[in-house]
Amino acid sequence: SYRCCGSGTQGDDGDKIIITLFDDKTAKMAGIELRPGTDERKAALGEIPQWSEVDGRDAIFRKFEFKNFDDAWAWMGHVAKKAAEMDHHPEWFNVYNRVEVTLATHDVGGVSKKDIELAKTCDAHFSP
């Protein structure tokens, strides 16, 4: 289904109406993007100080190091469960006791509030 948002202006050539159609998924994404350089984004990133912005890409990154593979794998299971509930999946790379995580929301083309929420989940389940 589609939603409609319209606005109108009047010019010399008569009435001109602009109508924008967007789908339900786009409507759900509205308001979650954290644009670079905004106060809202700075505040959100301040809530996850161990994470860094990725050079050349609108994404955030953190490297986690565990005692062993079993701890890393168990942590990934906790994060995967939350990611599935959110329908938001991390990019991650695991070698033995190390997990590197990159988060970005593809639907908005960059960092969103969903990434901040998932980063907080990653941090909450982490114990080195």
C-alpha positions in Angstrom: 0.0 0.0 0.0 1.1 3.6 -0.5 0.6 6.7 1.5 0.3 10.2 0.0 1.7 13.5 1.1 0.7 16.6 -0.9 1.5 20.2 -1.0 0.3 23.0 -3.3 1.7 26.3 -4.7 0.2 28.8 -7.0 2.2 30.3 -9.8 1.6 32.4 -13.0 0.6 29.3 -14.9 -2.1 28.3 -12.5 -2.3 25.9 -9.7 0.5 23.4 -9.2 0.2 20.5 -6.9 3.0 18.3 -5.9 2.1 14.8 -4.6 4.7 12.4 -3.2 3.9 8.7 -2.9 5.8 6.5 -0.5 5.3 2.9 0.7 4.7 1.7 4.2 8.4 0.7 4.7 9.5 4.2 3.7 7.0 5.7 6.1 8.3 3.5 9.0 11.9 4.6 8.2 11.0 8.3 8.3 12.5 10.0 11.4 15.0 7.3 12.2 17.9 8.5 10.1 20.8 10.2 12.0 22.3 12.6 9.4 26.0 13.3 9.7 26.8 16.6 11.5 23.5 17.0 13.3 23.2 17.5 17.0 20.8 14.5 17.2 23.5 12.2 15.7 26.3 13.6 18.0 24.1 12.9 21.0 23.3 9.4 19.8 26.9 8.6 19.2 27.7 10.0 22.6 25.6 7.2 24.1 27.9 4.6 22.6 31.5 6.0 23.1 33.3 2.7 22.2 32.0 2.9 18.7 33.6 4.9 15.9 32.4 6.3 12.6 33.7 4.5 9.5 35.8 6.5 7.1 34.3 6.8 3.7 31.0 5.3 4.6 28.0 6.3 6.8 28.3 3.5 9.3 29.6 2.8 12.8 32.2 0.2 13.9 33.4 -1.6 17.0 35.8 -4.4 17.6 35.1 -6.8 20.5 37.6 -9.2 22.0 36.6 -12.1 24.2 38.4 -14.7 26.3 37.8 -17.4 23.8 35.8 -18.6 20.8 32.9 -20.0 22.9 32.4 -16.6 24.6 32.5 -14.8 21.2 30.0 -17.2 19.7 27.6 -17.0 22.7 27.7 -13.2 22.5 27.0 -13.3 18.8 23.9 -15.5 19.6 22.6 -12.9 22.0 23.1 -10.1 19.5 21.6 -12.2 16.6 18.4 -12.8 18.6 17.9 -9.0 19.2 18.8 -8.3 15.5 16.2 -10.7 14.3 13.6 -9.2 16.6 14.5 -5.8 15.2 14.7 -7.1 11.6 18.1 -5.3 11.5 21.2 -7.3 10.9 24.8 -6.5 11.5 27.7 -6.9 9.3 30.2 -8.8 11.4 33.4 -10.7 11.0 34.5 -13.4 13.5 38.0 -15.0 14.0 38.4 -17.0 17.1 37.9 -14.6 20.1 37.5 -11.4 18.0 34.3 -10.0 16.5 34.3 -6.9 14.4 30.9 -5.2 13.9 29.8 -2.6 11.4 26.3 -1.2 11.6 24.4 0.9 9.0 20.7 0.9 8.0 20.5 0.2 4.3 17.0 1.5 4.0 18.2 5.0 4.9 21.6 4.8 3.4 23.5 5.3 6.7 23.4 5.4 10.4 20.0 5.3 12.1 18.4 5.0 15.5 18.2 1.2 14.8 22.0 1.1 14.7 22.3 2.9 18.0 19.9 0.5 19.6 21.7 -2.6 18.3 25.1 -1.1 19.3 23.7 -0.7 22.8 22.6 -4.3 22.8 26.1 -5.4 21.7 27.7 -3.3 24.5 25.2 -4.6 27.1 26.0 -8.3 26.4 29.8 -7.7 26.2 32.1 -8.7 29.1 35.7 -9.0 28.2 
